[in-house]
Amino acid sequence: MAVSNSSPVRIVPLGGLGEIGLNLMVVEYAQSAIVIDAGVMFAAEPELGVGLLLPELRYLEASRLKIEAVLLTHAHEDHIGALPHLIKRFPVPVYGTEVTLAFVRRTLLEDGPAGAVLRKLAPGVTLELGPFRIEPVRVTHSTPDSVALAIWTPAGLILHSGDFKIDPAPIDGINFDTERFAQLGAEGVDLLLSDSTNVERKGRTGSESSIRPVLRDLIAHTRGRFFLSAFSSHLHRIRQLAEVAHEAGLYVVPLGRRMAESVRLGMETGQLNLPPGTFIERSEADFLEPRRLAFLASGSQGEPRSALTKLAVDTHPAVRIEHGDVVVLSSRFIPGNERAINTVVNHLYKRGAEVLYDAVAPVHVSGHASQDELAEMIRLVRPKYFVPIHGEYRHLTRHLALAVEAGIPERNCFLLEDGDTLVISGGEARRGRAVEAGRVVADGEELGTDGVLRERRALAHDGTVVAIVAVSARTGKIVAGPDLVSRGVVGGDGASSHLARARAEVTERLRGWKAFARGDDPRLKHEMAQTLRRYFRDTIGRRPIIVPYVMEV
């Protein structure tokens, strides 16, 4: 690369550091940049009508950087789900492995711009993007074709781990590339950015292949039908169920649009290379005995419109849960989703099913490295500097401490959160100036800021009060009101003593005003809002949203 190293390289996380999900990182040099991953995060309060959160991109819009490309580490939604949001604003090439791009095409088809440029990454094959040279390195994870990214920059070699574990017996037989990581370590890794999701777990994460005998035993002892719910991108889990079901003489029936599409994508990419007839359409299942069926259901996180949730509340149009059925939730409970998942589990039990999940049976294996594997990664690549990524604050803190135990000097370890930056120049790393970071709400086809979520929280927790007055268009005097309408603040039918006293305070406050210039005089609305906020705060300790409304008559 014929570039000058007079400018520093800057690492800018805009998501994924301080939370699980929402992964998006920018690597900058001069006015060029690459973006690593663009993911979503489940909202912690789905009852507020918010399903997904996306990274805020105002920093990228304001910085005027030339984004060379988006590089994807794997196919999970917390790494690719925000691509439509990103590509609509920055129509740049997107690089990913074959399986990752298959899922990206689906994501972009649903919500993306037409004509997005998708280019294939292959482990061991380097590509040049402006001042950056990138090599994908094979890792094992819970979705196939996952990679880490070795990034050569004018300030040194940066290694981004992506999501990974070191699986000794991967389903597809493609191993974690220990040799290449060791070679990079010998070459000299200046900075390691490493997955922190499972840092609280001691030892090593179990192999994905350990799920096969569990599924085999469960299917053998199921009296009714067998249902398995997992992430639709978890092709390794889907493959194991399909192989075990086929051995037992069962047909596999995908339920839910995304699950059916994932099975199709798995077949197209060769990840689900099974005998013809292993998978059948739902309509074909009507002609078979229930005992010969195994269902794959989307919705392991309790998503409201998913197949599993419909089964749980008996609204699925074609399949009903019955006594003797076994339902397996083969995924972790993502933080924030516990309430929704537990509600689904309770409903399934009410329908007579036996329900198995990670807390009660060994039906899930994580795709993330535990402590011993994280330490092994550090020993393999021997980085000069270290930054933990992909985790909540407690995960990042523990991972940083683990790195120090593994031999990295504490002064060379940096705990960053979204918006914090790391600057590398002249062989040294230091904290840089923080940038604007945050999240936006995916609300149907619209995007709202964090303010939308704060307003919904306020409405849910503190309620709202509408204050109405009528002002004479001729004299500017108040001729009627104030009348107060409360929702979620005080009980009663409008005759609440609190509303009466609040109305009296507003009346007294406005009495000193002889006339307003016009009905939309901002002073009138301001005085009403301020008086009501003060009253409810001081008397009942609530901060309802106040909506002042002025009519001219």
Buried (B, 14 or more C-beta within 10 A) or exposed (E): EEBEBEBBBBBBBBBBBBBBBBBBBBBBBBEBBBBBBBBBBBBBEBEBBBBBBBBBBBBBEEBEBEBBBBBBBBBBBBBBBBBBBBBEEBEBBBBBBBBBBBBBBBBBEEEBEEEBEBEEBBBEEEBEBBBBBBBBBBBBBBBBBBBBBBBBBBBBBBBBBBBBBBBEEBBBEBBBBEEBBBBBBEEEBBBBBBBBBBBEBEEBBBBBBEBBEBBBEBBEEBEBBBBBBBBBBBBBBBBBBBBBBBEBEBBBBBBBEBBBBBBBBBBEBEBBEBEEEBBBEBEEBEEEEBBEBBBBBBBBBBBEEBBBBBBBBEEBEEBEBEEBBBBBBBBBBBEBBEBBBEBBBEBBBEBEBBBBBBEEBEBBBBBBBBBBBBBBBBEBBBBBBBBBBBBBEEBBBBBBBBBBEBEBEEEBBBBBBBBBBBBBBEEEBEEBEEBBBBBBBBBEEEBBEEEBBEBBEBBEEBBBBBBBBBBBEEEBEBBEBBBBBBEBBBEEEEEBEBBEEBBEBBBEBBEEBEEBEEBEBEEBBEBBBBBBBEBBEEEEEBBBBBBBBBEEE
